[in-house]
Amino acid sequence: MFTKRIIPCLDIKNGRTVKGVNFVNLIDAGDPVELAQQYAQKGADELVFLDISATQEARNTTLDLVLHVAEHVNIPFTVGGGISSVQDVDALLKCGADKVSINSSAVKRPELINELSAKFGCQCIVVAIDAKQIDGNWKVHLAGGSIPTQLDLFEWAKEAQERGAGEILFTSMNHDGTKNGFANDALAKLSNELHIPIIASGGAGTMEHFSDAFIKGKADAALAASVFHYGEIDIKTLKQNLKKNGITVRL
C-alpha cells in the first residue's frame, strides 16, 4: 500500500494566509511562512500554497513569497495561482517550488498541460479542479470558484491526465470549509477512473474524515486548511490515529 500524504494548504491573499467557507467570507489565519515552518516541524508531508486572487487580479504568483518559503521549509511544496505559461513555471521552480498547480489557465487552454509536462516532467504538474455538485452533476468552476462552467469534473480530470498531469487536486466547493467530511463518492470515482494520484480537498473537520478520504474515497493524499491553521487537529496526532486505523503514513 502506498504511503498516504497529509498536506496543509495555505490560501494566500495580500501576503497573508486566509480561510473561508464555500470559497467566501475570508478571514486572516496568519503568516504563511511561519505556518509553513510549523507544519514542516509537525510532520506534514507536503505543503500547498495557493495565491487565490492571482487569477482574478490577472497577475502572477508572488515570487518573493516562494523564495522565502524555500529558505525556511525543508519539505516539498506546491505553488498555484495565476500560472499560465512555461515562463511562469520556470520562475517558480527556480525560486524553490517543487511542483506547480494550474487550474483556470488549464481549462482555458488545455494545451498548457502538455507544454508544462513536456518541459518540466509530469511529476511536478498538479492540475487543481474546483467543482460544485449541481443537480447531481459535478461542474468545474474557475477563478477561485467564482465562474461556473459546463465542464464535467470527471471528463476534465481524465483529459488532464491524458495531457500529462501528474496529480489531480480536487476541491469540492460544496464541502469546502464546512468540516462535514470530504466528497468521498466523487473521490472514489476519480480514483477508480484515473491512474495518477488524487488529492482530496474540502470538508476536513475530524480525524475520522481523513480516514474516510483514504478508505472510502481512495484518495492518495488529503489536504486541509482551517483545522490545521486553528490548531483543531494536530498533524502528528492525526498521523498516529491514521496508522492505528491501518493506513500507511510517514511518522
Secondary structure, 3 states (H helix, E strand, C coil): CCCEEEEEEEEEECCEEEEEECCEEEEEEECHHHHHHHHHHHCCCCEEEEECCCCCCCCCCCHHHHHHHHHHCCCCEEEECCCCCHHHHHHHHHCCCCEEEECHHHHHCCHHHHHHHHHHCHHHEEEEEEEEEECCEEEEEECCCCEEEEEEHHHHHHHHHHHCCCEEEEEECCCCCCCCCCCHHHHHHHHHHCCCCEEEECCCCCHHHHHHHHHCCCCCEEEECHHHHCCCCCHHHHHHHHHHCCCCECC
